[in-house]
Amino acid sequence: MNTTTQTEKLLLVNAVEDANDAQLDAVWAILKYREIGIYRKVASISEVLNLNFDEVVADLPSDEEGRILDHKTRHLIHDALMTQVDHSE
């Protein structure tokens, strides 16, 4: 189980903070698309943000069996995106 503390920023959060407007739009679209699960969303977002997928997955909240936690991960990405919206206004 990932034990990253709240003071440590996740790789994905850092990448969202550094993303350009087009990348942010793409991440929003991927996050809101309901036809794919969190694993494919993370894979797609990793591609858009030019991140190593395996490193991103290793950094995300997961259960004892290594599965990405859907609810926590979606909220983590959403919160990072909302931070960028707040900074752009």
C-alpha positions as CSV (number, residue, x, y, z in Angstrom):
1,M,0.0,0.0,0.0
2,N,1.3,3.4,-0.9
3,T,2.2,5.4,2.2
4,T,2.9,8.8,0.6
5,T,2.3,11.6,3.1
6,Q,0.2,14.6,2.3
7,T,3.3,16.8,2.3
8,E,4.9,14.8,-0.5
9,K,3.5,15.6,-3.9
10,L,2.7,12.8,-6.2
11,L,4.3,12.5,-9.6
12,L,1.0,13.0,-11.3
13,V,0.1,16.0,-9.2
14,N,3.4,17.7,-10.1
15,A,2.8,17.0,-13.8
16,V,-0.7,18.5,-13.6
17,E,0.8,21.6,-12.0
18,D,3.3,21.9,-14.8
19,A,0.8,21.1,-17.6
20,N,-0.1,23.5,-20.4
21,D,-3.7,24.4,-21.2
22,A,-4.2,21.8,-23.8
23,Q,-2.9,19.1,-21.5
24,L,-5.2,20.2,-18.7
25,D,-8.2,20.1,-21.1
26,A,-7.2,16.5,-22.1
27,V,-6.8,15.4,-18.5
28,W,-10.2,16.9,-17.6
29,A,-11.8,15.0,-20.5
30,I,-10.1,11.7,-19.6
31,L,-11.1,12.1,-15.9
32,K,-14.8,12.8,-16.8
33,Y,-15.1,10.0,-19.4
34,R,-17.2,7.3,-17.8
35,E,-16.6,4.4,-20.2
36,I,-13.1,3.5,-18.9
37,G,-11.8,2.6,-15.5
38,I,-9.2,4.3,-13.4
39,Y,-6.4,2.1,-14.7
40,R,-7.0,3.2,-18.3
41,K,-7.6,6.8,-17.2
42,V,-4.2,6.9,-15.4
43,A,-2.5,5.3,-18.5
44,S,-4.1,7.9,-20.8
45,I,-3.3,10.8,-18.5
46,S,0.3,9.5,-18.2
47,E,0.6,9.6,-22.0
48,V,-0.9,13.1,-22.3
49,L,1.5,14.4,-19.6
50,N,4.5,12.5,-20.9
51,L,5.0,10.4,-17.7
52,N,6.2,6.9,-17.2
53,F,3.1,4.9,-16.5
54,D,4.7,2.4,-14.2
55,E,6.2,5.2,-12.0
56,V,2.8,7.0,-11.8
57,V,1.0,3.8,-10.8
58,A,3.6,3.0,-8.1
59,D,3.1,6.5,-6.7
60,L,-0.7,6.4,-6.5
61,P,-2.9,5.2,-3.6
62,S,-3.4,1.5,-3.8
63,D,-4.8,-1.4,-1.8
64,E,-2.8,-4.3,-0.3
65,E,-2.9,-6.2,-3.7
66,G,-1.5,-3.2,-5.6
67,R,-4.7,-2.1,-7.3
68,I,-5.2,1.6,-7.8
69,L,-7.9,3.0,-5.5
70,D,-10.5,4.5,-7.8
71,H,-12.2,7.0,-5.5
72,K,-9.0,8.4,-4.0
73,T,-7.1,8.6,-7.3
74,R,-10.0,10.4,-9.1
75,H,-10.3,12.9,-6.3
76,L,-6.5,13.4,-6.2
77,I,-6.5,14.2,-9.9
78,H,-9.6,16.4,-9.6
79,D,-8.1,18.4,-6.8
80,A,-4.9,18.9,-8.7
81,L,-6.9,20.1,-11.7
82,M,-9.0,22.5,-9.6
83,T,-5.8,24.0,-8.2
84,Q,-4.8,24.8,-11.7
85,V,-8.2,26.4,-12.4
86,D,-7.9,28.5,-9.3
87,H,-4.4,29.7,-10.4
88,S,-5.5,30.6,-13.9
89,E,-8.2,33.0,-12.8
